[in-house]
Amino acid sequence: MTSLHATIARNLARIRERIADAALRSGRRPVEITLVGVTKYVTPDVIRELIVAGCRDLGEARPQQLWDRAEHIAAEPLVRPSSANPTDAIDSAVRWHLIGHLQRNKIRRTLPCLHLLHSADSQRLIEACGAEAIALGRTLPVLLEVNISGDAAKHGFRPEELPGLIETLGAIRGVDIRGLMAMSGLASDAEQTRREFAAVRDLRDRLQAQSPPGIQLRELSMGMSGDFEIAIEEGATLVRVGSALFEGLHP
Ligand SMILES: *Cc1c(COP(=O)(O)O)cnc(C)c1O
């Protein structure tokens, strides 16, 4: 066992424990929460260790980095570290999540590797994704990104515009709107963060009540290394954790 492998495996186990504790504290089941390992900070060999350790949902913030890494990882089979037998390969099927802004001219390259788009932030983008998904013969699952903190630098729909838009967005073919994604404000303390995540959940509940039949807003993607436990207590079903997974690595 290399120390890189041991460090990643230990970090992953700790995060999973903290996820389970936060779920149980709030009367939820740990299996309701999916950990998306955010790999934007690390190199492909570190990403491989994360996959070997059992994390199959991976997130990237930049479309180009997502394609590059998805190709890189798919090209080389993974082998269990304890095994000298090359047939003891690990199923390396990774579900790639895009968590940052998608430019419309990058949709075509991105969609074939994409499991879930967390950052659907405009009607035009969603329409263009739907058209491309139809051309590929699939339906793309998406989350609507909400700018809950109002930070000017953040992408996303304004919370107050979504109730008037949900019916239109829900009618766009080729995409399946599964829920909402949000980030806490850059300057928010723990209590403010909790209020922001609770506001996202309330918004989801209101949108669900007025959504056309067939739209199920089950997912809430919220929480990062610094606030994923608060997010779980407020209803997150997907947490996007990067730096906490890679603590103690000396590249
Ligand atoms: C980088 C990033 C994360 C992970 O952040 P950490 O604080 O390192 O866990 C989560 N979500 C988005 C949108 C990101 O860009």
The ligand as a Gaussian input file, in Angstrom:
#p B3LYP/6-31G(d) Opt

LIG

0 1
 C      -14.197000      23.609000      -6.017000
 C      -15.639000      23.431000      -5.813000
 C      -16.124000      22.608000      -4.772000
 C      -15.221000      21.901000      -3.766000
 O      -14.678000      22.838000      -2.881000
 P      -13.871000      22.411000      -1.558000
 O      -14.076000      23.551000      -0.651000
 O      -12.470000      22.216000      -1.977000
 O      -14.490000      21.160000      -1.038000
 C      -17.501000      22.455000      -4.666000
 N      -18.358000      23.070000      -5.522000
 C      -17.925000      23.876000      -6.513000
 C      -18.910000      24.511000      -7.413000
 C      -16.558000      24.079000      -6.696000
 O      -16.134000      24.875000      -7.679000

